[in-house]
Amino acid sequence: FAQQVIGYGRDKDVLIAISTSGNSQNVVDACITAKAMKLKVIGLTGMTGGKMKQYCDILVNVPEKRTAYVQELHLPVLHALCLLIENHFYGNHK
């Protein structure tokens, strides 16, 4: 993922990084790379935030440790983010 951040990341971009534990090394590396490139990082993790939390500008750590439950709780967060982004770029669509 770090290579993709290097290849696709541009000034003022935001990386949305998702890891149930916050410790997935490939996701952590992508966050480190994004920060080195001065991108903003929004992280979605489970309860503790794991290693990722130190590299996130915004951390949404859902109150759960079990993988399946963390992933289930991430769904409404992702939908809300998509709605906010859509409204920002395309106006208030219902």
C-alpha positions as CSV (number, residue, x, y, z in Angstrom):
1,F,0.0,0.0,0.0
2,A,2.9,2.4,0.6
3,Q,3.9,2.1,-3.0
4,Q,0.4,3.0,-4.1
5,V,0.4,6.1,-1.8
6,I,3.7,7.2,-3.5
7,G,2.3,6.6,-6.9
8,Y,-1.2,8.1,-6.4
9,G,-0.8,10.5,-3.5
10,R,-0.9,14.2,-4.4
11,D,-0.8,17.4,-2.5
12,K,-3.9,17.9,-0.3
13,D,-5.0,14.3,-0.6
14,V,-6.3,12.3,2.3
15,L,-5.5,8.6,2.9
16,I,-8.3,6.6,4.5
17,A,-6.6,3.7,6.2
18,I,-8.6,0.7,7.5
19,S,-7.3,-2.0,9.8
20,T,-9.3,-3.9,12.4
21,S,-6.4,-4.1,14.8
22,G,-4.6,-1.0,13.7
23,N,-1.4,-3.1,13.5
24,S,-1.5,-4.4,9.9
25,Q,2.0,-3.6,8.8
26,N,1.1,-2.8,5.2
27,V,-1.5,-0.3,6.3
28,V,0.8,1.2,9.0
29,D,3.5,1.6,6.3
30,A,1.0,3.3,4.0
31,C,0.2,5.7,6.9
32,I,3.9,6.4,7.5
33,T,4.4,7.1,3.8
34,A,1.3,9.4,3.6
35,K,2.6,11.4,6.6
36,A,6.1,11.7,5.0
37,M,4.3,13.1,1.9
38,K,2.4,15.5,4.1
39,L,-1.0,13.9,3.3
40,K,-3.7,13.8,5.9
41,V,-4.6,10.4,7.3
42,I,-8.0,9.2,8.5
43,G,-7.7,5.9,10.3
44,L,-10.4,3.3,11.0
45,T,-9.5,0.7,13.6
46,G,-10.8,-1.3,16.5
47,M,-10.8,-0.3,20.1
48,T,-7.1,0.4,20.8
49,G,-6.1,2.0,17.5
50,G,-2.9,-0.1,17.4
51,K,0.3,1.2,15.9
52,M,-1.7,3.2,13.3
53,K,-3.1,5.7,15.8
54,Q,0.2,7.6,16.0
55,Y,0.1,8.3,12.3
56,C,-3.5,9.4,12.0
57,D,-4.7,13.0,11.9
58,I,-8.2,11.7,12.6
59,L,-8.7,8.2,14.2
60,V,-12.1,6.5,14.4
61,N,-11.5,3.5,16.6
62,V,-14.8,1.7,17.1
63,P,-15.5,0.2,20.6
64,E,-14.8,-3.4,19.7
65,K,-11.9,-5.9,19.5
66,R,-13.4,-8.8,17.6
67,T,-12.6,-8.6,13.9
68,A,-16.0,-9.3,12.5
69,Y,-17.6,-6.8,14.9
70,V,-15.0,-4.1,14.1
71,Q,-15.7,-4.6,10.4
72,E,-19.4,-4.4,10.9
73,L,-19.0,-1.1,12.9
74,H,-16.8,0.3,10.2
75,L,-19.6,0.1,7.6
76,P,-21.7,3.0,8.9
77,V,-18.6,5.1,9.4
78,L,-17.5,4.5,5.8
79,H,-21.0,5.3,4.5
80,A,-21.0,8.5,6.5
81,L,-17.6,9.5,5.1
82,C,-18.8,8.8,1.6
83,L,-21.9,10.9,2.1
84,L,-19.8,13.8,3.4
85,I,-17.4,13.6,0.5
86,E,-20.2,13.3,-2.0
87,N,-22.0,16.3,-0.5
88,H,-18.8,18.3,-0.5
89,F,-18.0,17.8,-4.1
90,Y,-21.5,17.3,-5.7
91,G,-23.9,19.2,-3.4
92,N,-26.6,17.9,-1.0
93,H,-28.1,14.8,-2.7
94,K,-30.6,12.7,-0.9
